[in-house]
Amino acid sequence: MTRRIRVIGIGAGHPDQVTIEAVRALRSVDFFVTADKPRKDGADDPLLAAREALLARHLDVVPPVIAVRDPERDRSPDDYDQAVVDWHDARAAAYEQVLLEHEGDVGFLVWGDPAFFDSTIRIVEKVLARRKVEAEWDVIPGISSLQMLAARHRIVLHDIGQPILVTTGRRLHEAKESGADNILVMLNSTIDLEGFETWDIWWGANLGTADERLVSGPVVEVAVDVLTARIDVKTKVGWIMDVYLLRQRS
């Protein structure tokens, strides 16, 4: 029988936001694989612990969770795109080794939704393209941080009939220069709001967790609050995942 690989979106952080479809998928596999990213101070990866707590919430018996040390990644490369490709290749090789060493169906746990700024789908494709592992595979969607941001702030993410651009913090100013005036921003190593003084912001960090933080208002009034909250969350929890909407004020 062909084994199955299941890429499972587990939501933005709260165990109650795992879909019924995702719970069924969690219950269908023999083991899980997830990346392990220890903190710089040597402490355990808090997101790994969060995933294990989520599994304990939804499964009577939790199968083995195999944590794969995340390959080192060049954070300031001359060629950013090639650095990401190299990182994906290294992660694919690590995951392939785990699949060769363990039999049965496997679940990959993806924070949020696998369709938004996550590389698991691409990496599974790379593993299968190497032809050492044979498997059927599918993807189960999850509640994304984009949806959580809108819900927490009680907003619609775009004006009536208007587009929305989703980008990364690294390319925020590029989006603004292209003429976008309603921008969702993810994957933020830092936040640079210079030039957005006439915009409004809706910001959220660690959405769906006990350490969730929200800030909203005119950028010129709340920029310092956003930056302060980011530091507070990361200092307290040891990690931060934040997302925000910027909209040019009419």
Buried (B, 14 or more C-beta within 10 A) or exposed (E): EEBBBBBBBBBBBBBEBBBEEBBEBBEEBBBBBBBBBBEEEEEEBBBBEBBBEBBEEBEEEBBEBBBBEBBEEEEEEEEEEEBBEBBBBBBBBBBBBBBEEBEEBBBBBBBBBBEBBBBBBBBBEBBBEEEEBEBEBEBBBBBBBBBBBBBBBEBEBBEEEEEBBBBBBBBBBEBBEEEBBBBBBBBBEEBEBEEBEEBBBBBBBBBBBEBBBEBBBBBBEBBEBBBEBBEBBBEEBBBBBBBBBBBEEE
